[in-house]
Amino acid sequence: MKNVLCILFLLNLSFCYSQFAIVNDSDGYVNVRSSGEIGNNISDKLDNGLIVYYFEPKGNWANIDYKRNGKQLNGYIYKSKIKFISDFANIPLKLNQVKQVLFDSANVKVKITESAFVKEKHKLQFLKGNSGFLKKIDDLEFLGTDGEIPKRQYKSIEVQINNIKVQIPNEALRNLYEPSLSDSKINYDKINDILYIQSSNGDGAGGYEIIWVIEKKKYKTRIEMSVF
């Protein structure tokens, strides 16, 4: 029992450090290394502005996950070479309801809503030989549960920047389940006109981190990270 509690404590401590960040270096890029030390261990190069998921630092090194060609990769970079998304202007939460949250400031407004997942409206594909383990929804791998049928899904994200409405496409919300609306965070890089919308979602082993990027008042991309 003590060992289990210790593991849970260490996991919670790690998640306290974990957050999204962007590469931010005067050279315009940063080298990724396979271990937290200088040596013949450069595994990749990341350009400024690329989003990474930052874990607990080890000395001067940041342990990161990042996406490349749809794959979640891991490595180490100097922790001074990144800027946390949370360092940008925070858009405060003004309304927190069960199925809707509203973030609002002088020039940015974001409303996020969820709805019930109605399984009859979706194509469900279960693992062969295990009818109790859900593998795909609508022919897509999904995030939010560990093989169980989801209960909730994103309904919409409405964004307005300087009174200009930003269209968020349906695919930006596709295959994301069990949202935690109250855990959403909104940050705005006013200088570069980039809005970041992020949240910690999922049920237990189906947990994931998600961030949407809106640049120059146009939807750009989303990045999701599995945390287990």
C-alpha positions in Angstrom: 0.0 0.0 0.0 2.9 2.4 0.9 4.5 1.7 -2.5 1.3 2.5 -4.3 0.9 5.8 -2.5 4.5 6.6 -3.2 4.0 6.0 -6.9 0.8 8.1 -7.0 2.6 10.9 -5.1 5.5 10.9 -7.6 3.1 10.9 -10.6 1.2 13.9 -9.1 4.4 15.7 -8.5 5.5 15.1 -12.1 2.2 16.4 -13.5 2.6 19.6 -11.4 5.6 20.4 -13.6 4.1 19.1 -16.8 2.8 21.8 -19.2 2.9 22.9 -22.8 5.6 25.2 -24.0 7.1 26.5 -27.2 10.7 26.4 -28.5 12.2 29.9 -28.0 15.8 30.3 -28.8 17.9 33.2 -30.3 19.3 30.8 -32.9 15.8 30.1 -34.2 16.0 26.4 -33.3 17.1 24.0 -30.6 18.8 20.5 -30.8 17.0 17.6 -29.2 19.2 15.1 -27.4 18.4 11.5 -26.5 19.7 12.0 -23.0 20.2 15.0 -20.6 23.8 15.6 -21.3 26.1 17.0 -24.0 27.6 14.4 -26.3 27.1 12.6 -29.6 23.4 12.3 -28.9 21.5 14.8 -31.0 18.4 13.1 -32.3 16.4 16.0 -33.8 16.1 19.7 -34.3 13.1 21.8 -33.4 12.3 25.2 -34.8 11.1 28.2 -32.8 7.4 28.2 -32.1 7.0 24.4 -32.2 4.9 23.2 -29.3 6.4 20.7 -26.8 5.1 19.1 -23.6 7.5 19.8 -20.7 8.1 17.4 -17.9 10.0 17.8 -14.6 13.4 19.3 -15.3 16.6 17.4 -14.6 19.2 20.0 -13.8 19.6 22.3 -16.8 17.7 19.8 -19.0 14.0 19.7 -19.9 12.5 16.3 -20.6 10.0 16.9 -23.4 7.5 15.1 -25.6 6.6 16.5 -29.0 4.9 15.5 -32.2 6.6 14.7 -35.5 4.6 13.3 -38.5 1.8 12.2 -36.1 4.2 10.4 -33.8 4.7 11.3 -30.1 8.5 11.5 -29.6 10.7 12.2 -26.5 14.0 13.9 -25.8 15.9 16.5 -23.9 16.6 20.2 -24.6 18.1 23.0 -22.5 15.3 24.3 -20.2 16.3 27.9 -21.0 15.3 27.3 -24.7 11.6 27.1 -24.1 8.8 29.5 -23.1 5.8 28.2 -21.2 2.4 28.8 -22.8 1.3 29.9 -19.4 3.7 32.9 -19.6 1.5 34.5 -22.2 -1.5 36.7 -21.2 -4.1 34.6 -19.3 -7.7 34.9 -20.4 -9.7 34.6 -17.2 -12.6 32.2 -16.6 -15.8 34.2 -16.3 -18.5 31.4 -16.4 -18.2 27.8 -15.2 -21.2 25.6 -15.8 -21.6 21.9 -16.1 -21.7 21.8 -19.9 -20.2 25.2 -20.7 -17.3 27.5 -19.8 -16.7 31.1 -20.9 -13.3 32.9 -20.9 -13.5 36.6 -21.5 -11.1 39.6 -21.6 -11.1 43.0 -23.3 -10.1 41.5 -26.7 -10.5 37.7 -26.4 -13.6 35.6 -25.8 -13.7 31.8 -25.8 -16.8 29.6 -25.1 -16.3 25.9 -24.9 -19.3 23.5 -24.7 -19.8 19.7 -24.3 -22.6 17.3 -25.0 -23.5 13.7 -24.2 -21.9 11.0 -26.3 -24.8 9.1 -27.9 -23.4 5.7 -29.0 -26.2 5.1 -31.5 -25.0 8.0 -33.5 -21.5 6.6 -33.9 -19.8 3.6 -35.5 -18.1 1.6 -32.7 -15.4 -0.9 -33.4 -14.3 -3.2 -30.6 -11.1 -5.2 -30.2 -11.3 -8.5 -32.0 -11.9 -11.2 -29.4 -12.9 -8.7 -26.7 -16.3 -7.1 -27.2 -15.9 -5.0 -24.1 -12.8 -3.1 -25.3 -13.6 -0.2 -27.6 -10.8 0.3 -30.2 -12.2 3.0 -32.6 -15.0 5.4 -33.0 -16.1 6.4 -36.5 -13.1 4.6 -37.9 -10.7 6.8 -35.8 -8.6 6.0 -32.8 -9.7 8.2 -29.9 -8.6 9.8 -26.7 -10.4 10.0 -23.4 -11.1 6.4 -22.1 -9.1 3.2 -21.8 -11.3 1.1 -24.1 -14.6 2.1 -22.6 -17.5 3.9 -24.4 -17.2 7.6 -23.7 -19.9 9.5 -21.9 -19.2 13.0 -23.0 -17.7 14.8 -26.1 -16.8 18.3 -27.2 -19.7 20.1 -28.8 -18.1 23.4 -29.9 -15.4 26.0 -29.3 -16.4 29.5 -30.2 -13.6 32.1 -30.5 -13.7 35.8 -30.9 -10.5 38.0 -31.1 -10.9 41.8 -31.4 -14.5 41.3 -32.3 -13.5 38.9 -35.2 -15.1 35.5 -35.0 -12.7 32.6 -35.7 -14.1 29.4 -37.4 -13.1 26.2 -35.6 -13.6 23.2 -37.9 -15.3 20.0 -36.8 -12.1 18.0 -37.3 -10.5 20.1 -34.5 -12.8 18.4 -32.0 -13.1 15.0 -33.6 -12.1 11.8 -31.6 -11.6 13.8 -28.3 -13.8 12.6 -25.4 -14.3 13.1 -21.7 -13.5 16.8 -21.8 -12.8 18.6 -18.5 -14.1 22.0 -19.3 -13.1 23.5 -15.9 -9.5 22.5 -16.5 -9.3 24.5 -19.7 -6.7 27.4 -19.9 -6.6 30.2 -22.5 -3.4 32.2 -23.2 -2.9 34.9 -25.8 0.4 35.9 -27.4 -0.6 39.4 -28.4 2.6 40.3 -30.1 2.4 37.4 -32.6 -1.4 37.2 -32.5 -1.5 33.6 -31.4 -4.2 32.1 -29.1 -3.6 28.9 -27.2 -6.5 26.8 -25.8 -5.5 23.9 -23.7 -7.1 21.3 -21.4 -6.3 18.2 -19.3 -8.9 15.6 -20.2 -9.8 12.0 -20.0 -10.7 9.2 -17.6 -7.8 7.5 -15.7 -5.5 5.7 -18.1 -7.3 7.4 -21.0 -6.0 10.8 -19.8 -4.6 13.2 -22.4 -3.4 16.8 -22.8 -4.7 18.9 -25.7 -3.9 22.3 -27.1 -5.4 24.2 -30.0 -3.5 26.9 -31.8 -5.2 29.9 -33.5 -2.8 32.1 -35.4 -3.6 35.5 -37.0 -7.3 34.8 -36.2 -7.3 31.5 -38.1 -7.4 28.0 -36.8 -3.9 26.4 -37.3 -3.6 23.1 -35.6 -4.2 20.9 -32.5 -1.7 18.9 -30.6 -2.6 16.1 -28.2 -0.3 14.3 -25.8 -1.1 11.0 -24.1 0.0 11.2 -20.5 0.0 7.5 -19.7 
